[in-house]
Amino acid sequence: MRKIIESVPHQFWMGLLVAAAIGAYSWVGESDYQQQVESAQLYCEMSDRGAWPVRPELKCPKPDIQQGLHLVAL
């Protein structure tokens, strides 16, 4: 096994290491992005309900208010 590992060029191992580092970095970055998106969606939902204060920098979409959903509309 040692002879097989030693017969592989050094550049291959470095390339494999760099590719693994880039893959790990992109995987962590994607999961951070997804967490931020989910957090912003939760904040928008809670601020639409009136449970949390509105943050204008998030630019949450306006909720659809349909005629029959609220007693105020009666």
N, C-alpha and C positions, 0 to 999 in steps of 0.2 A: 504494500500500500504506500509506503514511504517513497519508493522509487517512482510510482505513478505520480504522486503529488510533486516530487522534485522535477519530473520531466515536463510538467506544464510550465509555460513561460511566465515570468514574473509580471509581465504586462497584463496577462489574462487575469491574474489574481487581483491586481490593482483595479482593473476595469470592473471586475465583479464586485469589489468592495465599494467603488464609486457608485455603481448602479444600485446596490443595496442601500447606500446612504441616501441617494436621491429618491428612491422608492419609499423609504421610511419617512423622509421629510415631507413628501407629497401626501402620504397617507395621513400623517398627523395634521398637516395643513388643511386637508379636506374635512377631517373630522371636526377641527376647530371651526371651520366655516359653517358646517352643518349645524353645529351647536349654537352659533350666533344667530343663524336664520331661525331656528326653532325658538330661541329665546326672544327674538324680536316678534315673532308671531304670537307667542304667549303674552307678551307685554301688550300688543295691540288688542288681543281679545279681552284682556283684563281691563284695559283702559276704556274699551267700548262698553263694558258692563258698568263702568264707573267705580270699580274697585281700586284702581291705581290712577295716579294723576297722568295727564296727557303730556307726552314729550314730543314737541313739534319736530325735532330733528329726526325722528323715526319715520315720519311721513306715512302714518298708518292710513289705509284706505277707509273711506267713510262706510259705516255699516248700512246694509240695506234695511230700511224700515218699511215693512209692508203694512197695509191698512188694518188688517184684522188681528195683528199680533199684540197690540198694547191697548190697555183700557183708555189711554189718553186719546186714542183715535176715535173712540165712540163719542 
